[in-house]
């Protein structure tokens, strides 16, 4: 509710500032002995011409933030804990199907819904958590529409799993960063242009369904690092995703922008040496640059990725430890585990911001700025919000359902991390008609 109050005050702040400015301008003119009445009379006479534009400029951003926040609050949020079954015989393609099914743009049907109700796509958060080495899978999603849909799709693809709605979110354990707990928070996004895909489960060969003992599990390094945490450490990783769609005036955006596929095919044309996407004749084909095997594989992956459902994506992870138990090696293990999704000369997931300064003694000698950043990150993690603070370097980038299913899916038995608990095998009673030896 505090965010809603802030948004409301932000909406009213602009007009109040204008009124205060006009008052002081009038006061200054009087002090200088200038008759301000003719000027103000002209300004008032022209009010119907300029006032709508001024009010729109002052109100638009804050108003849209306010109504969209109200829409998010009305939808509610639910934290689901996903407990893993003993056996998973499916590839990450099963999780890709789940991401496809929950891709709900939730777009407005009319201008009233866009500008008054604030109807927009909402954020989903898929999380990997280690509480003292106890590794858990979570999903935090809007309660209306998405919660039941996600549960149904997970049960459909992974019949042996168990989904539990958490009445108390696991983040409630940490109230603030300061005397008892220290932390570092990291923002990660795609390192290169979003048109280039990361290494996905198809590149790992998991689409060919190898035997369990032959699988190369993409998430294994990360799960192993999470399982190695000490009892005094907390590792929280969240993949924040929002369904990607085109933007225009009808769905609440003043500046129109198409979906990302056009940029993908423009990038492919650039790699192929084509101009404007034109088809090449025999003469042009002779002059076309020859592609290496790696370049052909990249273009194939780009074309395949462009046909998948897309999400605006950012990754945040937090290392939290009790004072006196901070371990930099744990941070290195998690950061390094993200390199498993890298393909050199294509793309990967990398750190773009952290709650630290290059020169702490110069930028934050007292440490107050850093402490504030850490508590802000804790708050945003709990709210499942993402703000890059105006830094273009860590803006959200597109990841498709294929890419997301690679970094977050239900792993099979090839992952034997001790801290990764699984549901005990169920035992059924013997059939009633089982023959009994009379001797």
C-alpha positions in Angstrom: 0.0 0.0 0.0 2.9 2.4 0.6 3.8 2.1 -3.1 0.3 3.1 -4.0 0.5 6.2 -1.7 3.8 7.2 -3.2 2.4 6.9 -6.7 -0.6 9.0 -5.8 1.6 11.7 -4.3 3.8 11.6 -7.4 0.7 12.2 -9.5 -0.3 15.2 -7.4 3.2 16.5 -7.0 3.5 18.0 -10.5 0.4 20.3 -10.4 1.3 21.4 -6.9 4.7 22.3 -8.0 3.3 24.4 -10.9 1.0 26.3 -8.5 3.9 27.0 -6.2 6.0 28.2 -9.1 3.3 30.6 -10.3 2.9 32.0 -6.8 6.6 32.8 -6.5 6.7 34.2 -10.1 3.9 36.6 -9.2 5.6 37.5 -6.0 8.9 38.2 -7.8 7.2 40.4 -10.4 5.5 42.5 -7.7 8.8 43.0 -5.9 10.3 44.2 -9.1 7.4 46.6 -9.6 6.1 44.9 -12.7 2.4 44.7 -13.3 1.7 41.0 -13.8 -2.1 41.3 -14.2 -2.0 41.7 -18.1 0.4 38.7 -18.4 -1.7 36.5 -16.2 -4.9 37.6 -17.9 -3.5 36.5 -21.2 -2.3 33.2 -19.8 -5.7 32.6 -18.3 -7.5 33.5 -21.5 -5.4 30.9 -23.4 -5.9 28.2 -20.8 -8.1 26.0 -23.0 -5.2 25.8 -25.4 -2.2 25.0 -23.2 -3.7 23.5 -20.0 -4.7 20.1 -21.5 -1.1 19.6 -22.8 0.5 20.6 -19.5 -1.8 18.4 -17.4 -1.2 15.5 -19.8 2.6 15.9 -19.6 2.5 16.2 -15.8 0.0 13.5 -15.1 0.7 10.8 -17.7 3.7 8.9 -16.3 2.7 9.1 -12.7 -1.0 8.3 -13.4 0.0 5.2 -15.5 2.3 4.0 -12.7 -0.5 4.5 -10.2 -3.2 2.6 -12.1 -0.9 -0.2 -13.1 0.2 -0.6 -9.5 -3.4 -0.8 -8.5 -4.1 -3.4 -11.1 -1.1 -5.5 -9.9 -2.4 -5.2 -6.3 -5.9 -6.3 -7.3 -4.5 -9.4 -9.0 -2.6 -10.4 -5.8 0.5 -12.6 -5.7 1.0 -16.2 -4.6 4.3 -18.0 -3.7 4.2 -21.7 -4.8 6.8 -24.2 -3.6 7.5 -26.9 -6.2 8.6 -30.2 -4.7 10.5 -32.5 -7.0 9.5 -36.0 -7.8 11.9 -39.0 -7.6 12.0 -39.5 -11.3 11.7 -37.0 -14.2 12.0 -38.6 -17.6 11.2 -35.5 -19.6 13.5 -33.0 -21.3 13.3 -29.2 -20.5 10.9 -29.1 -23.5 8.2 -30.0 -21.0 8.9 -26.7 -19.1 9.0 -24.9 -22.4 5.4 -26.0 -22.9 4.5 -24.6 -19.4 6.1 -21.2 -20.3 4.1 -21.2 -23.6 0.8 -21.9 -21.8 1.2 -19.2 -19.2 2.3 -16.5 -21.7 -0.7 -14.3 -21.0 -0.3 -10.8 -22.3 -3.4 -9.8 -20.3 -3.9 -6.9 -22.7 -6.6 -4.3 -22.4 -9.8 -4.7 -24.5 -10.4 -1.0 -24.7 -8.9 2.4 -23.8 -10.7 2.5 -20.5 -9.0 -0.7 -19.4 -5.6 0.6 -20.7 -5.7 4.1 -19.1 -8.1 3.8 -16.2 -7.9 0.2 -15.0 -4.1 0.0 -15.8 -4.4 -3.5 -17.4 -0.9 -4.7 -18.4 1.1 -7.9 -18.5 2.2 -8.7 -15.0 5.6 -10.0 -13.7 6.2 -13.7 -13.0 9.1 -14.8 -10.8 10.7 -18.3 -11.1 13.2 -18.8 -8.2 15.9 -21.1 -7.0 16.6 -20.8 -3.3 19.1 -22.2 -0.9 18.4 -21.9 2.8 21.5 -23.1 4.5 22.1 -25.7 1.7 18.5 -26.8 1.5 17.7 -26.2 -2.2 14.2 -25.3 -3.2 12.2 -24.4 -6.3 9.6 -21.6 -6.1 7.3 -19.7 -8.4 5.8 -16.3 -7.4 3.0 -15.4 -9.8 -0.2 -13.3 -9.9 -3.0 -15.0 -8.0 -5.8 -14.3 -10.5 -5.6 -16.3 -13.8 -2.0 -17.4 -13.6 -1.7 -19.3 -10.3 -4.3 -22.0 -11.2 -3.1 -22.1 -14.8 0.6 -22.6 -13.7 -0.4 -25.4 -11.3 -2.4 -27.2 -13.9 0.3 -27.0 -16.5 3.0 -28.2 -14.0 0.9 -31.2 -12.9 0.2 -32.0 -16.6 3.9 -32.0 -17.6 5.3 -33.4 -14.3 2.6 -35.7 -12.8 4.8 -36.7 -9.8 5.5 -33.2 -8.5 3.9 -31.6 -5.4 2.9 -27.9 -5.4 2.4 -26.2 -2.0 1.1 -22.7 -1.6 3.2 -20.9 1.0 1.2 -18.9 3.5 4.4 -17.2 4.7 6.9 -16.2 2.0 10.4 -17.5 2.6 11.8 -14.0 2.2 10.1 -13.0 5.5 13.0 -14.5 7.4 15.2 -11.5 6.5 13.7 -8.3 7.7 16.5 -5.9 6.7 20.2 -5.8 5.9 22.4 -4.3 8.5 23.6 -5.5 11.9 22.5 -9.2 11.7 22.8 -9.9 8.0 25.0 -8.7 5.2 24.4 -9.2 1.5 25.3 -8.6 -2.0 22.8 -8.3 -4.9 23.5 -8.8 -8.6 21.6 -8.0 -11.7 22.2 -10.2 -14.7 20.9 -10.0 -18.3 22.1 -11.2 -21.7 25.6 -10.0 -22.3 25.1 -9.3 -26.0 22.2 -8.1 -28.2 19.0 -9.8 -27.2 18.6 -11.1 -30.8 21.3 -13.7 -30.1 20.1 -16.7 -28.0 22.0 -18.2 -25.1 23.0 -21.9 -25.0 19.7 -23.8 -24.6 18.8 -27.4 -23.9 18.7 -28.1 -27.6 22.4 -27.1 -27.8 23.0 -29.5 -24.8 21.4 -32.3 -26.9 18.5 -32.8 -24.4 15.9 -32.6 -27.2 17.2 -36.0 -28.4 16.2 -37.6 -25.0 19.5 -39.3 -24.2 19.7 -41.9 -21.4 19.6 -40.4 -17.9 23.2 -41.3 -17.2 24.2 -39.6 -20.5 22.4 -36.3 -19.9 24.4 -33.0 -19.4 22.1 -31.1 -17.1 22.3 -27.3 -17.8 21.3 -26.4 -14.2 23.7 -28.9 -12.5 26.5 -26.3 -11.7 24.0 -23.9 -10.2 22.2 -26.5 -8.1 25.5 -27.8 -6.8 26.6 -24.4 -5.8 23.3 -23.8 -4.0 23.6 -27.1 -2.2 27.1 -26.2 -1.0 25.8 -23.2 1.1 26.5 -23.2 4.8 23.8 -23.0 7.5 24.5 -19.3 7.9 24.1 -18.5 4.2 21.0 -17.7 2.1 21.1 -17.8 -1.7 18.1 -16.4 -3.6 18.0 -16.4 -7.4 15.0 -15.1 -9.3 14.2 -15.1 -13.0 11.8 -12.2 -13.4 9.8 -12.5 -16.6 7.0 -10.5 -18.2 5.2 -11.6 -21.4 6.5 -9.6 -24.3 4.1 -8.0 -26.8 3.8 -5.0 -29.1 3.2 -1.6 -27.6 0.9 1.0 -29.0 -1.6 3.7 -27.9 -4.5 1.1 -27.7 -2.7 -0.8 -24.9 -1.5 2.2 -22.9 1.8 3.3 -24.5 2.3 6.7 -26.2 5.2 5.5 -28.3 4.6 2.4 -30.5 7.1 -0.4 -30.7 6.7 -3.7 -32.5 7.6 -7.1 -31.1 11.2 -8.2 -31.3 11.1 -10.6 -34.2 11.7 -7.9 -36.8 15.0 -7.1 -35.1 16.0 -10.7 -35.2 15.5 -11.0 -38.9 17.1 -7.7 -39.5 20.2 -9.0 -37.7 20.1 -12.2 -39.8 20.0 -10.1 -43.0 23.0 -8.2 -41.7 24.9 -11.4 -41.0 24.1 -12.7 -44.4 25.1 -9.5 -46.1 21.6 -8.8 -47.4 20.2 -5.3 -47.5 16.7 -4.6 -46.5 15.8 -8.3 -46.3 15.7 -8.5 -50.1 16.0 -11.9 -51.8 19.2 -12.5 -53.6 19.6 -13.5 -57.3 22.3 -15.7 -58.7 24.7 -12.7 -59.2 24.2 -11.5 -55.7 24.6 -15.0 -54.3 28.1 -15.2 -55.8 29.1 -12.0 -53.9 27.5 -13.1 -50.6 29.9 -13.7 -47.8 30.6 -17.4 -47.0 29.4 -18.4 -43.6 31.3 -20.6 -41.2 29.7 -23.5 -39.5 29.4 -21.5 -36.3 27.7 -18.6 -38.1 25.2 -21.0 -39.8 24.4 -22.6 -36.4 23.9 -19.1 -34.9 21.5 -18.1 -37.6 19.6 -21.4 -37.3 19.3 -20.8 -33.5 18.1 -17.2 -34.1 15.4 -18.2 -36.5 14.2 -21.0 -34.2 14.2 -18.6 -31.2 12.2 -16.0 -33.1 9.4 -18.4 -33.4 9.0 -19.0 -29.7 7.0 -17.1 -27.1 9.1 -14.2 -25.7 9.4 -12.6 -22.3 11.0 -9.4 -21.1 13.5 -10.9 -18.7 16.0 -9.9 -16.0 17.8 -12.0 -13.4 18.5 -11.0 -9.8 20.3 -13.0 -7.2 21.1 -12.2 -3.6 23.8 -13.6 -1.3 22.8 -13.1 2.3 24.9 -14.2 5.2 24.9 -13.6 9.0 27.5 -11.1 10.1 30.9 -12.9 10.5 30.0 -15.7 8.0 30.4 -13.8 4.7 32.1 -16.1 2.1 33.2 -14.6 -1.2 33.9 -18.1 -2.6 30.1 -18.8 -2.5 29.5 -15.7 -4.6 32.1 -16.8 -7.1 30.5 -20.3 -7.4 27.0 -18.9 -8.2 28.3 -16.2 -10.6 30.4 -18.8 -12.4 27.5 -21.2 -12.7 25.7 -18.8 -15.1 28.6 -19.3 -17.6 27.1 -22.7 -18.3 24.6 -20.9 -20.6 27.3 -19.1 -22.6 28.2 -19.7 -26.2 31.3 -17.8 -27.2 30.7 -15.3 -30.0 26.9 -15.7 -29.6 25.5 -14.8 -26.1 25.4 -15.6 -22.5 24.1 -14.3 -19.1 26.4 -12.0 -17.2 26.5 -9.5 -14.4 25.6 -6.0 -15.3 25.2 -4.4 -11.9 25.9 -5.1 -8.2 25.4 -3.5 -4.8 29.0 -2.3 -4.7 31.3 0.4 -6.1 34.5 0.1 -8.0 36.1 2.5 -5.6 34.2 2.3 -2.3 36.6 4.7 -0.5 35.7 7.4 -3.1 32.1 6.7 -4.0 30.8 5.6 -0.6 33.3 6.3 2.2 30.7 6.0 5.0 29.0 2.9 3.5 25.5 4.5 3.8 24.8 4.5 0.1 25.7 0.8 -0.2 23.5 -0.2 2.7 20.6 1.7 1.2 21.1 -0.1 -2.1 21.1 -3.4 -0.4 17.9 -2.8 1.5 16.3 -1.4 -1.6 17.2 -4.7 -3.4 15.8 -6.7 -0.6 12.5 -4.9 -0.8 12.4 -5.2 -4.6 13.2 -8.9 -4.4 10.3 -9.4 -1.9 7.9 -7.5 -4.1 9.1 -9.3 -7.3 9.9 -6.0 -8.9 12.8 -5.0 -11.1 14.2 -1.6 -11.5 17.5 -0.8 -13.2 17.7 2.7 -11.7 17.9 4.3 -15.2 21.0 2.2 -16.1 20.7 1.1 -19.8 23.3 -1.6 -19.2 21.0 -3.8 -17.2 17.6 -3.2 -18.8 15.5 -6.2 -19.3 16.2 -8.3 -22.5 14.2 -10.8 -24.4 14.4 -14.5 -23.4 12.2 -17.0 -25.1 10.3 -20.0 -23.6 13.2 -22.2 -24.9 15.8 -20.1 -23.1 13.8 -19.9 -19.9 13.1 -23.6 -19.8 16.9 -24.1 -20.0 17.7 -22.0 -16.9 14.6 -23.1 -14.9 13.1 -26.5 -15.2 12.4 -29.6 -13.1 15.7 -31.6 -13.3 16.0 -35.4 -13.5 17.9 -37.9 -11.5 21.2 -36.9 -13.2 21.4 -34.2 -10.6 22.4 -35.7 -7.3 23.0 -32.6 -5.2 22.6 -33.7 -1.6 20.6 -30.6 -0.6 18.1 -31.1 -3.4 15.3 -33.0 -1.7 12.8 -35.0 -3.6 9.4 -36.4 -2.7 9.7 -39.9 -1.3 8.5 -42.7 -3.5 4.9 -43.5 -2.9 4.1 -47.0 -1.7 0.8 -48.7 -2.8 -0.9 -51.7 -1.2 -0.6 -55.1 -2.8 -3.4 -56.0 -5.2 -6.4 -57.7 -3.5 -6.4 -60.7 -6.0 -2.7 -61.5 -5.5 -2.3 -65.4 -5.3 -1.4 -66.8 -2.0 0.7 -70.0 -1.6 -1.2 -72.4 0.6 1.7 -74.7 1.4 
